[in-house]
């Protein structure tokens, strides 16, 4: 473990690591075959900063206004020991929650070390799990841990877990609006997969204590502002499907040790600043280092990874950039140039390209027919 930590530290350079969160894990599992992202995330690379420095700034990130609004909404829901949240759980969801105790796990005795916070989370959840009945206890900012690519990753969720009827429930607070009972489908889908990450992490924690997965409910409580006000509304969201996908994708992630072992020993994405306040390594040199780690670009990256514009540029002309469905159909035909050559018959397919070549020739014939061209 120490070797791999030292190696990841060298890759990151002399800058603080970026923490994983549910969004990064959800994004990582959306492209489990990408070694570049896996290594960057394991090393805690600041991908938005790196992408920007090498000339391909990411299209992600919330505006300061949205961040402030989100924080204010979350503080409102959690104020006074989660009084508003309890009202929602009782009135809107009809949950018979009696008097509760409230534990904030954001720090332990004034300390914020991840190790301490995780130990405290573990200890309190263990106690609640063993309490039996409706302990009805709320846990704010529990620090969870999930195994990602063979390495434990701490999760810093802004969530609350509560226990009811012998089961824990995850609460996710989001600042996107529910208008007339409807919310933006993409935002709900993203919230569902992120909540599933927390459910999985809680299940892993409780499994270490010998508790089955049923100890954490697959329905999460999604709390959002209603209509155009700041008034919160709660909805139950079933994340069963997301849990299945997440479990499958996490199991497909290669082990970080193996991936790192395949990279050049001197590899680093060090963004340390010089005295003038700019990274001391030239951008072109850093970009060359990024290219040495294999990527697996697909158009879906545009919605989930801060390196997407760099990787899209690099993948230009490759069939992978056309999307997974096209790339799967084309099999061993890796470049668009080659696909065009096979389609018009100017290239002869290798044995492993014969099937794709036949499809391409047929597609070209149909296209000519539609356009009224003669062969
Ligand atoms: S954008 Fe690049 S680094 Fe990110 S997942 Fe896609 S291929 Fe990998």
Boltz pocket constraint, residues with backbone or C-beta under 6 A from the ligand:
constraints:
  - pocket:
      binder: B
      contacts: [[A, 27], [A, 31], [A, 34], [A, 35], [A, 36], [A, 37], [A, 295], [A, 296], [A, 297], [A, 298], [A, 301], [A, 305], [A, 306], [A, 307], [A, 308], [A, 309], [A, 311]]
      max_distance: 6.0
